[in-house]
């Protein structure tokens, strides 16, 4: 039984969170990104995605420390979160992060 558990694939909380985020299941995404942060507290992308999800949920008080943690972990990043309003529906957020000296985009 123990041997079976050793080979059981670990849940990729961040990948699952991105799926939930894409499906606009923001509460589920927040839970998954929280688990990703707990699993790897130094994963700046997990902190960023958690912050973005909190922003989409209107939980700014929770989002701000996560954005700050992202910058603490990866000081060379620039973070841009854009909010826009669709013709029908509440405001949406789209966020990107990228190294100041590069062009890699996450979000």
C-alpha positions in Angstrom: 0.0 0.0 0.0 2.8 2.4 0.9 4.6 1.6 -2.3 1.5 2.5 -4.3 1.3 5.9 -2.5 4.9 6.7 -3.4 4.1 6.3 -7.1 0.7 8.1 -7.0 1.0 11.3 -9.1 1.0 14.5 -7.0 -1.8 17.0 -7.8 -0.6 19.9 -9.9 -2.6 22.5 -8.0 -1.4 25.4 -10.1 -2.4 23.6 -13.4 -5.8 22.7 -11.9 -6.2 26.3 -10.7 -5.5 27.6 -14.1 -8.2 25.4 -15.5 -10.7 26.6 -12.9 -9.7 30.2 -13.5 -10.3 29.7 -17.3 -13.7 28.2 -16.5 -14.5 31.3 -14.3 -14.7 29.0 -11.2 -12.9 31.6 -9.1 -13.6 30.2 -5.6 -12.3 26.8 -6.7 -9.3 28.5 -8.4 -8.5 30.4 -5.2 -8.6 27.1 -3.2 -6.3 25.4 -5.7 -3.8 28.3 -5.9 -3.8 28.4 -2.1 -2.8 24.7 -2.0 -0.1 25.4 -4.7 1.3 28.2 -2.4 1.2 25.8 0.6 3.0 23.1 -1.4 5.7 25.5 -2.7 5.7 28.8 -0.8 8.5 30.1 -3.1 6.5 29.6 -6.3 6.0 33.2 -7.4 3.6 32.3 -10.2 1.3 30.5 -7.8 1.3 33.6 -5.6 0.6 35.8 -8.6 -2.3 33.5 -9.8 -3.8 33.5 -6.3 -3.6 37.3 -6.2 -5.2 37.6 -9.6 -8.0 35.2 -8.5 -8.6 37.2 -5.4 -8.8 40.4 -7.5 -11.4 38.7 -9.7 -13.4 37.8 -6.6 -13.2 41.4 -5.4 -11.0 40.4 -2.4 -8.5 43.2 -2.7 -7.4 42.9 1.0 -6.3 39.3 0.2 -4.9 40.1 -3.2 -2.5 42.8 -2.3 -0.3 40.7 0.1 -0.1 38.0 -2.6 1.0 40.5 -5.3 3.6 41.8 -2.8 4.8 38.2 -2.1 5.2 37.7 -5.8 7.4 40.7 -6.0 9.3 39.7 -2.9 10.1 36.3 -4.4 10.9 37.7 -7.9 12.0 41.3 -7.5 12.8 41.7 -11.3 9.2 41.2 -12.3 6.8 43.8 -13.4 3.1 43.1 -12.6 0.3 44.5 -14.7 -3.3 43.8 -13.9 -5.9 45.2 -16.2 -9.5 45.5 -15.4 -12.1 46.0 -18.0 -15.8 45.9 -18.2 -17.6 43.8 -20.7 -20.8 45.1 -22.2 -22.8 42.6 -20.2 -21.4 41.6 -16.9 -19.2 42.6 -14.1 -15.6 43.9 -14.5 -13.0 41.3 -15.3 -9.3 41.2 -14.6 -6.5 40.0 -16.7 -3.0 39.9 -15.3 0.4 39.4 -16.6 3.8 39.2 -15.0 7.1 39.3 -16.8 10.8 39.8 -16.1 11.9 43.4 -16.6 14.7 42.2 -18.9 12.7 39.6 -20.8 9.5 38.9 -22.6 8.1 35.9 -20.8 4.5 36.4 -19.8 2.5 34.5 -17.2 -1.2 35.1 -17.0 
